[in-house]
Amino acid sequence: MEIAPGIHHFDTGPFNWYVLEEGGRLTLVDAGFPAHYSVFRKGIRSLGRELKDVEAILLTHSHADHTGFAERLRKETKAPVFVHSADLAAIGKVLQLPWWGLLSNAWRPYIATMLLTATVNGIFTMPFIINARTFGDGDVLDVPGRPRVLHAPGHTPGEVAFYLPERKVLISGDTLLTRNLMTGELGNRRFSFHPGTVGSTAHTRRPELRVLVERIDLFRSGRAKAAAAEGGGCLLHAGGAEDPAFR
Protein backbone atom coordinates (compact mmCIF):
# COMPACT_ATOMS: atom_id res chain seq x y z
CA MET A 1 0.00 0.00 0.00
CA GLU A 2 1.35 3.43 -0.93
CA ILE A 3 0.93 5.58 2.17
CA ALA A 4 2.81 8.65 0.93
CA PRO A 5 4.28 9.48 -2.49
CA GLY A 6 6.74 6.71 -3.33
CA ILE A 7 6.58 5.19 0.17
CA HIS A 8 5.04 1.76 0.60
CA HIS A 9 3.96 -0.22 3.64
CA PHE A 10 2.99 -3.90 3.76
CA ASP A 11 0.97 -5.39 6.59
CA THR A 12 2.95 -7.21 9.28
CA GLY A 13 0.87 -6.07 12.23
CA PRO A 14 2.48 -3.56 14.61
CA PHE A 15 5.96 -4.28 13.23
CA ASN A 16 6.41 -1.50 10.71
CA TRP A 17 8.92 -1.25 7.89
CA TYR A 18 8.84 0.66 4.62
CA VAL A 19 9.93 0.58 0.99
CA LEU A 20 11.04 3.85 -0.62
CA GLU A 21 10.73 3.97 -4.40
CA GLU A 22 12.50 6.42 -6.67
CA GLY A 23 12.86 5.99 -10.43
CA GLY A 24 12.23 2.25 -10.18
CA ARG A 25 14.95 1.86 -7.52
CA LEU A 26 14.12 0.72 -3.99
CA THR A 27 15.35 1.34 -0.45
CA LEU A 28 14.12 -0.81 2.42
CA VAL A 29 13.76 0.97 5.77
CA ASP A 30 13.86 -1.60 8.58
CA ALA A 31 13.26 -5.29 8.07
CA GLY A 32 10.74 -6.64 10.57
CA PHE A 33 11.30 -10.26 11.63
CA PRO A 34 12.82 -12.96 9.40
CA ALA A 35 9.44 -14.43 8.39
CA HIS A 36 8.36 -11.05 7.03
CA TYR A 37 10.68 -11.61 4.07
CA SER A 38 7.90 -13.35 2.14
CA VAL A 39 5.65 -10.32 2.70
CA PHE A 40 8.42 -8.10 1.36
CA ARG A 41 8.91 -10.24 -1.76
CA LYS A 42 5.19 -10.31 -2.48
CA GLY A 43 4.93 -6.58 -1.80
CA ILE A 44 7.62 -5.46 -4.22
CA ARG A 45 6.25 -7.80 -6.90
CA SER A 46 2.93 -5.98 -6.52
CA LEU A 47 4.86 -2.80 -7.41
CA GLY A 48 6.28 -4.45 -10.52
CA ARG A 49 9.72 -4.63 -8.90
CA GLU A 50 12.17 -7.42 -8.20
CA LEU A 51 15.08 -8.04 -5.87
CA LYS A 52 17.49 -6.55 -8.41
CA ASP A 53 15.81 -3.18 -7.85
CA VAL A 54 16.78 -3.05 -4.16
CA GLU A 55 19.76 -0.71 -3.75
CA ALA A 56 19.95 -0.13 0.00
CA ILE A 57 18.75 -1.40 3.37
CA LEU A 58 18.48 1.22 6.13
CA LEU A 59 18.03 0.40 9.81
CA THR A 60 16.57 2.85 12.31
CA HIS A 61 18.20 0.86 15.13
CA SER A 62 19.54 -2.53 16.14
CA HIS A 63 16.53 -4.26 17.71
CA ALA A 64 15.56 -7.61 16.25
CA ASP A 65 12.06 -6.56 15.20
CA HIS A 66 13.70 -4.03 12.85
CA THR A 67 16.61 -6.10 11.51
CA GLY A 68 14.94 -9.47 10.88
CA PHE A 69 15.42 -10.17 7.17
CA ALA A 70 18.09 -7.52 6.51
CA GLU A 71 20.99 -9.96 6.30
CA ARG A 72 19.10 -12.34 4.03
CA LEU A 73 18.21 -9.49 1.70
CA ARG A 74 21.79 -8.20 1.77
CA LYS A 75 23.10 -11.61 0.72
CA GLU A 76 20.54 -12.05 -2.05
CA THR A 77 20.77 -8.56 -3.54
CA LYS A 78 24.27 -7.39 -2.53
CA ALA A 79 22.55 -4.18 -1.39
CA PRO A 80 24.45 -2.60 1.51
CA VAL A 81 23.00 -2.40 5.02
CA PHE A 82 23.34 0.99 6.72
CA VAL A 83 23.06 1.68 10.46
CA HIS A 84 24.17 4.45 12.81
CA SER A 85 27.73 3.92 14.01
CA ALA A 86 26.56 3.67 17.64
CA ASP A 87 24.50 0.56 16.82
CA LEU A 88 27.03 -1.11 14.52
CA ALA A 89 28.36 -3.50 17.18
CA ALA A 90 24.83 -4.49 18.25
CA ILE A 91 23.71 -5.64 14.79
CA GLY A 92 26.69 -7.98 14.78
CA LYS A 93 25.03 -9.90 17.61
CA VAL A 94 21.81 -11.91 17.66
CA LEU A 95 18.68 -11.51 19.79
CA GLN A 96 18.94 -7.75 20.24
CA LEU A 97 15.85 -6.81 22.23
CA PRO A 98 15.21 -5.32 25.70
CA TRP A 99 14.83 -8.82 27.16
CA TRP A 100 14.68 -7.82 30.84
CA GLY A 101 11.66 -5.60 30.25
CA LEU A 102 9.96 -8.16 28.04
CA LEU A 103 10.50 -11.26 30.16
CA SER A 104 9.76 -9.55 33.47
CA ASN A 105 6.39 -8.55 31.99
CA ALA A 106 5.67 -11.80 30.14
CA TRP A 107 2.72 -12.40 32.46
CA ARG A 108 0.93 -9.54 30.71
CA PRO A 109 -1.24 -10.87 27.83
CA TYR A 110 -0.03 -8.38 25.23
CA ILE A 111 3.66 -8.89 26.03
CA ALA A 112 3.13 -12.67 25.93
CA THR A 113 1.51 -12.31 22.51
CA MET A 114 4.41 -10.18 21.27
CA LEU A 115 6.95 -12.76 22.46
CA LEU A 116 4.99 -15.54 20.76
CA THR A 117 4.80 -13.49 17.56
CA ALA A 118 8.56 -12.94 17.65
CA THR A 119 9.16 -16.66 18.12
CA VAL A 120 6.81 -17.74 15.34
CA ASN A 121 8.37 -15.19 13.00
CA GLY A 122 11.88 -16.49 13.45
CA ILE A 123 13.66 -14.39 16.05
CA PHE A 124 15.61 -17.40 17.32
CA THR A 125 16.86 -18.26 13.83
CA MET A 126 18.06 -14.77 12.90
CA PRO A 127 21.61 -14.37 11.63
CA PHE A 128 23.67 -11.41 12.70
CA ILE A 129 24.44 -8.75 10.10
CA ILE A 130 27.90 -8.47 8.59
CA ASN A 131 29.64 -5.86 6.45
CA ALA A 132 27.24 -3.07 7.41
CA ARG A 133 28.08 0.52 6.55
CA THR A 134 27.56 3.37 8.97
CA PHE A 135 26.03 6.81 8.82
CA GLY A 136 26.08 9.75 11.20
CA ASP A 137 23.81 12.47 12.45
CA GLY A 138 22.75 14.85 9.69
CA ASP A 139 23.97 12.71 6.80
CA VAL A 140 21.94 12.77 3.60
CA LEU A 141 22.16 9.24 2.26
CA ASP A 142 22.84 8.70 -1.44
CA VAL A 143 20.20 6.00 -1.82
CA PRO A 144 16.71 6.02 -3.37
CA GLY A 145 14.65 8.53 -1.39
CA ARG A 146 17.73 10.44 -0.18
CA PRO A 147 16.67 10.51 3.48
CA ARG A 148 18.41 12.71 6.03
CA VAL A 149 19.51 11.08 9.26
CA LEU A 150 18.27 12.47 12.60
CA HIS A 151 20.10 10.80 15.48
CA ALA A 152 17.75 10.32 18.44
CA PRO A 153 19.55 8.16 21.02
CA GLY A 154 17.71 6.66 23.96
CA HIS A 155 15.78 3.62 22.76
CA THR A 156 19.18 2.40 21.59
CA PRO A 157 22.43 4.38 21.37
CA GLY A 158 22.13 4.52 17.58
CA GLU A 159 18.39 5.07 17.19
CA VAL A 160 17.59 7.38 14.28
CA ALA A 161 14.68 8.81 12.34
CA PHE A 162 14.82 9.43 8.59
CA TYR A 163 13.48 12.64 7.10
CA LEU A 164 12.58 12.92 3.41
CA PRO A 165 12.23 16.67 2.85
CA GLU A 166 10.99 16.52 -0.74
CA ARG A 167 8.13 14.24 0.32
CA LYS A 168 7.59 15.98 3.69
CA VAL A 169 7.77 12.62 5.44
CA LEU A 170 9.46 11.54 8.64
CA ILE A 171 10.01 7.84 9.34
CA SER A 172 10.44 7.94 13.09
CA GLY A 173 11.72 4.47 13.88
CA ASP A 174 10.96 3.86 17.55
CA THR A 175 11.50 7.47 18.57
CA LEU A 176 7.71 7.69 18.53
CA LEU A 177 5.48 4.91 19.84
CA THR A 178 1.69 4.94 19.50
CA ARG A 179 0.89 1.77 21.41
CA ASN A 180 1.19 1.02 25.13
CA LEU A 181 3.56 -1.94 25.04
CA MET A 182 2.31 -3.20 28.40
CA THR A 183 -1.37 -3.35 27.44
CA GLY A 184 -1.45 -3.12 23.65
CA GLU A 185 -3.76 -0.12 23.79
CA LEU A 186 -3.43 2.68 21.27
CA GLY A 187 -3.40 6.18 22.65
CA ASN A 188 -1.11 9.07 23.38
CA ARG A 189 2.07 9.15 21.35
CA ARG A 190 5.16 8.45 23.44
CA PHE A 191 8.50 9.96 22.63
CA SER A 192 11.49 7.68 23.33
CA PHE A 193 14.37 10.16 23.32
CA HIS A 194 16.81 9.87 26.20
CA PRO A 195 15.74 12.38 28.89
CA GLY A 196 19.16 14.00 28.64
CA THR A 197 18.58 15.07 25.06
CA VAL A 198 14.97 16.22 24.92
CA GLY A 199 13.78 19.35 26.64
CA SER A 200 17.27 20.03 27.91
CA THR A 201 19.91 22.62 27.11
CA ALA A 202 21.76 20.02 25.07
CA HIS A 203 18.61 19.41 23.07
CA THR A 204 18.04 23.07 22.27
CA ARG A 205 21.56 23.30 20.90
CA ARG A 206 20.82 20.49 18.43
CA PRO A 207 18.53 21.84 15.70
CA GLU A 208 17.96 18.43 14.13
CA LEU A 209 16.49 17.15 17.41
CA ARG A 210 14.40 20.28 17.80
CA VAL A 211 13.01 19.73 14.30
CA LEU A 212 12.06 16.17 15.23
CA VAL A 213 10.23 17.41 18.34
CA GLU A 214 8.44 20.00 16.18
CA ARG A 215 7.30 17.26 13.83
CA ILE A 216 5.94 15.22 16.71
CA ASP A 217 4.15 18.29 18.04
CA LEU A 218 2.78 18.86 14.54
CA PHE A 219 1.44 15.31 14.54
CA ARG A 220 -0.16 15.75 17.96
CA SER A 221 -1.79 19.00 16.85
CA GLY A 222 -3.48 17.21 13.95
CA ARG A 223 -1.67 19.19 11.25
CA ALA A 224 0.22 16.10 10.12
CA LYS A 225 -1.21 12.70 9.48
CA ALA A 226 0.20 9.38 10.59
CA ALA A 227 0.28 6.28 8.47
CA ALA A 228 1.04 2.77 9.69
CA ALA A 229 1.44 4.21 13.18
CA GLU A 230 0.02 1.40 15.29
CA GLY A 231 3.06 0.56 17.34
CA GLY A 232 6.62 1.60 16.67
CA GLY A 233 8.20 2.63 13.43
CA CYS A 234 5.66 5.39 12.89
CA LEU A 235 5.60 7.41 9.68
CA LEU A 236 4.56 11.07 9.77
CA HIS A 237 3.37 12.86 6.66
CA ALA A 238 2.94 16.65 6.63
CA GLY A 239 -0.49 18.02 5.93
CA GLY A 240 0.79 20.77 3.65
CA ALA A 241 3.73 22.90 2.63
CA GLU A 242 2.69 25.61 5.05
CA ASP A 243 3.61 23.43 8.02
CA PRO A 244 6.77 25.18 9.24
CA ALA A 245 8.51 22.10 10.61
CA PHE A 246 8.49 20.50 7.18
CA ARG A 247 9.95 23.37 5.16
GUPA-957759 format. One line per field, with one value per residue (C-alpha): residue number from 1; residue in one letter; x, y, z. Coordinates in Angstrom, 3 decimals, always signed. Layout:
// residues N
nr	NUM  ...
rest	a  ...
u	X  ...
v	Y  ...
w	Z  ...
END
This chain:
// residues 247
nr	1  2  3  4  5  6  7  8  9  10  11  12  13  14  15  16  17  18  19  20  21  22  23  24  25  26  27  28  29  30  31  32  33  34  35  36  37  38  39  40  41  42  43  44  45  46  47  48  49  50  51  52  53  54  55  56  57  58  59  60  61  62  63  64  65  66  67  68  69  70  71  72  73  74  75  76  77  78  79  80  81  82  83  84  85  86  87  88  89  90  91  92  93  94  95  96  97  98  99  100  101  102  103  104  105  106  107  108  109  110  111  112  113  114  115  116  117  118  119  120  121  122  123  124  125  126  127  128  129  130  131  132  133  134  135  136  137  138  139  140  141  142  143  144  145  146  147  148  149  150  151  152  153  154  155  156  157  158  159  160  161  162  163  164  165  166  167  168  169  170  171  172  173  174  175  176  177  178  179  180  181  182  183  184  185  186  187  188  189  190  191  192  193  194  195  196  197  198  199  200  201  202  203  204  205  206  207  208  209  210  211  212  213  214  215  216  217  218  219  220  221  222  223  224  225  226  227  228  229  230  231  232  233  234  235  236  237  238  239  240  241  242  243  244  245  246  247
rest	m  e  i  a  p  g  i  h  h  f  d  t  g  p  f  n  w  y  v  l  e  e  g  g  r  l  t  l  v  d  a  g  f  p  a  h  y  s  v  f  r  k  g  i  r  s  l  g  r  e  l  k  d  v  e  a  i  l  l  t  h  s  h  a  d  h  t  g  f  a  e  r  l  r  k  e  t  k  a  p  v  f  v  h  s  a  d  l  a  a  i  g  k  v  l  q  l  p  w  w  g  l  l  s  n  a  w  r  p  y  i  a  t  m  l  l  t  a  t  v  n  g  i  f  t  m  p  f  i  i  n  a  r  t  f  g  d  g  d  v  l  d  v  p  g  r  p  r  v  l  h  a  p  g  h  t  p  g  e  v  a  f  y  l  p  e  r  k  v  l  i  s  g  d  t  l  l  t  r  n  l  m  t  g  e  l  g  n  r  r  f  s  f  h  p  g  t  v  g  s  t  a  h  t  r  r  p  e  l  r  v  l  v  e  r  i  d  l  f  r  s  g  r  a  k  a  a  a  a  e  g  g  g  c  l  l  h  a  g  g  a  e  d  p  a  f  r
u	+0.000  +1.354  +0.926  +2.813  +4.278  +6.738  +6.577  +5.041  +3.962  +2.992  +0.967  +2.947  +0.868  +2.476  +5.956  +6.411  +8.924  +8.838  +9.931  +11.042  +10.726  +12.498  +12.861  +12.235  +14.946  +14.124  +15.350  +14.123  +13.765  +13.859  +13.264  +10.740  +11.299  +12.819  +9.441  +8.362  +10.680  +7.899  +5.649  +8.424  +8.907  +5.191  +4.930  +7.625  +6.249  +2.928  +4.860  +6.275  +9.720  +12.174  +15.084  +17.490  +15.811  +16.778  +19.759  +19.947  +18.746  +18.484  +18.029  +16.574  +18.201  +19.536  +16.531  +15.564  +12.062  +13.702  +16.613  +14.936  +15.422  +18.086  +20.992  +19.098  +18.209  +21.788  +23.099  +20.541  +20.774  +24.267  +22.554  +24.450  +22.998  +23.337  +23.059  +24.174  +27.729  +26.562  +24.496  +27.032  +28.359  +24.834  +23.709  +26.695  +25.025  +21.813  +18.679  +18.938  +15.846  +15.207  +14.827  +14.678  +11.665  +9.965  +10.503  +9.755  +6.391  +5.665  +2.715  +0.929  -1.239  -0.035  +3.657  +3.134  +1.511  +4.415  +6.950  +4.992  +4.804  +8.564  +9.164  +6.809  +8.373  +11.876  +13.658  +15.615  +16.862  +18.060  +21.612  +23.670  +24.443  +27.897  +29.641  +27.243  +28.078  +27.562  +26.031  +26.083  +23.813  +22.749  +23.975  +21.944  +22.164  +22.845  +20.197  +16.712  +14.647  +17.734  +16.672  +18.412  +19.512  +18.267  +20.100  +17.750  +19.551  +17.709  +15.778  +19.181  +22.429  +22.131  +18.385  +17.586  +14.684  +14.820  +13.480  +12.584  +12.230  +10.993  +8.130  +7.586  +7.769  +9.458  +10.013  +10.437  +11.720  +10.958  +11.499  +7.705  +5.476  +1.691  +0.889  +1.189  +3.557  +2.309  -1.374  -1.449  -3.763  -3.426  -3.396  -1.107  +2.072  +5.160  +8.501  +11.492  +14.373  +16.807  +15.743  +19.162  +18.582  +14.967  +13.778  +17.271  +19.915  +21.763  +18.612  +18.036  +21.563  +20.820  +18.529  +17.957  +16.490  +14.405  +13.008  +12.056  +10.233  +8.441  +7.303  +5.940  +4.147  +2.779  +1.443  -0.156  -1.791  -3.483  -1.667  +0.223  -1.209  +0.203  +0.283  +1.043  +1.438  +0.017  +3.058  +6.617  +8.200  +5.656  +5.604  +4.556  +3.375  +2.942  -0.486  +0.788  +3.726  +2.689  +3.612  +6.767  +8.510  +8.493  +9.948
v	+0.000  +3.429  +5.580  +8.645  +9.476  +6.713  +5.189  +1.757  -0.220  -3.896  -5.391  -7.211  -6.074  -3.559  -4.279  -1.498  -1.247  +0.664  +0.577  +3.847  +3.972  +6.423  +5.989  +2.254  +1.856  +0.718  +1.342  -0.815  +0.971  -1.595  -5.293  -6.641  -10.256  -12.962  -14.426  -11.046  -11.609  -13.352  -10.323  -8.102  -10.237  -10.308  -6.582  -5.465  -7.797  -5.977  -2.800  -4.447  -4.627  -7.424  -8.042  -6.547  -3.179  -3.048  -0.715  -0.125  -1.399  +1.224  +0.400  +2.848  +0.859  -2.535  -4.263  -7.614  -6.556  -4.031  -6.099  -9.466  -10.168  -7.524  -9.959  -12.341  -9.487  -8.204  -11.612  -12.055  -8.557  -7.386  -4.178  -2.600  -2.395  +0.995  +1.685  +4.446  +3.918  +3.670  +0.557  -1.112  -3.500  -4.487  -5.636  -7.982  -9.898  -11.914  -11.507  -7.754  -6.810  -5.317  -8.817  -7.823  -5.599  -8.161  -11.261  -9.547  -8.545  -11.796  -12.397  -9.540  -10.871  -8.378  -8.895  -12.665  -12.310  -10.180  -12.764  -15.542  -13.489  -12.938  -16.660  -17.737  -15.187  -16.491  -14.387  -17.399  -18.255  -14.773  -14.370  -11.406  -8.749  -8.469  -5.864  -3.070  +0.523  +3.373  +6.814  +9.745  +12.466  +14.846  +12.708  +12.770  +9.240  +8.704  +5.999  +6.018  +8.532  +10.444  +10.510  +12.714  +11.075  +12.473  +10.795  +10.320  +8.161  +6.656  +3.617  +2.403  +4.384  +4.522  +5.070  +7.382  +8.813  +9.430  +12.643  +12.916  +16.667  +16.523  +14.237  +15.977  +12.616  +11.539  +7.837  +7.944  +4.470  +3.861  +7.474  +7.688  +4.910  +4.939  +1.775  +1.023  -1.937  -3.202  -3.350  -3.122  -0.117  +2.680  +6.176  +9.072  +9.145  +8.448  +9.961  +7.685  +10.156  +9.870  +12.383  +13.997  +15.070  +16.217  +19.350  +20.033  +22.624  +20.021  +19.408  +23.065  +23.299  +20.494  +21.837  +18.425  +17.146  +20.275  +19.725  +16.171  +17.414  +19.995  +17.261  +15.217  +18.295  +18.864  +15.312  +15.752  +18.996  +17.205  +19.193  +16.097  +12.704  +9.378  +6.278  +2.770  +4.205  +1.405  +0.562  +1.604  +2.635  +5.391  +7.409  +11.068  +12.861  +16.646  +18.021  +20.768  +22.904  +25.613  +23.427  +25.182  +22.104  +20.504  +23.374
w	+0.000  -0.932  +2.170  +0.929  -2.485  -3.327  +0.167  +0.597  +3.642  +3.757  +6.595  +9.282  +12.231  +14.614  +13.229  +10.714  +7.886  +4.616  +0.992  -0.616  -4.398  -6.674  -10.428  -10.184  -7.521  -3.985  -0.445  +2.421  +5.770  +8.581  +8.075  +10.575  +11.635  +9.404  +8.389  +7.027  +4.073  +2.143  +2.700  +1.365  -1.764  -2.485  -1.801  -4.215  -6.898  -6.523  -7.413  -10.518  -8.902  -8.197  -5.871  -8.410  -7.854  -4.159  -3.748  +0.002  +3.374  +6.133  +9.813  +12.309  +15.128  +16.144  +17.714  +16.252  +15.204  +12.855  +11.515  +10.881  +7.166  +6.506  +6.301  +4.030  +1.699  +1.773  +0.720  -2.049  -3.541  -2.531  -1.393  +1.511  +5.017  +6.719  +10.457  +12.809  +14.009  +17.643  +16.816  +14.520  +17.179  +18.247  +14.789  +14.783  +17.608  +17.658  +19.789  +20.235  +22.234  +25.703  +27.163  +30.836  +30.249  +28.041  +30.160  +33.467  +31.990  +30.144  +32.456  +30.707  +27.835  +25.231  +26.026  +25.931  +22.512  +21.268  +22.459  +20.763  +17.557  +17.654  +18.118  +15.342  +12.995  +13.449  +16.049  +17.317  +13.829  +12.901  +11.633  +12.701  +10.100  +8.592  +6.449  +7.406  +6.553  +8.971  +8.820  +11.202  +12.453  +9.686  +6.800  +3.600  +2.257  -1.442  -1.816  -3.365  -1.394  -0.175  +3.483  +6.034  +9.265  +12.597  +15.481  +18.443  +21.021  +23.962  +22.758  +21.586  +21.370  +17.580  +17.190  +14.277  +12.340  +8.592  +7.104  +3.407  +2.848  -0.742  +0.319  +3.688  +5.435  +8.642  +9.337  +13.088  +13.883  +17.547  +18.570  +18.533  +19.839  +19.501  +21.415  +25.129  +25.039  +28.398  +27.444  +23.650  +23.794  +21.274  +22.652  +23.381  +21.350  +23.440  +22.629  +23.330  +23.322  +26.195  +28.892  +28.644  +25.057  +24.924  +26.636  +27.906  +27.113  +25.071  +23.075  +22.274  +20.898  +18.431  +15.702  +14.129  +17.412  +17.796  +14.304  +15.232  +18.336  +16.178  +13.829  +16.708  +18.039  +14.544  +14.539  +17.963  +16.845  +13.945  +11.252  +10.119  +9.484  +10.589  +8.474  +9.695  +13.176  +15.291  +17.345  +16.673  +13.429  +12.888  +9.678  +9.770  +6.663  +6.628  +5.933  +3.651  +2.628  +5.048  +8.021  +9.244  +10.614  +7.179  +5.164
END
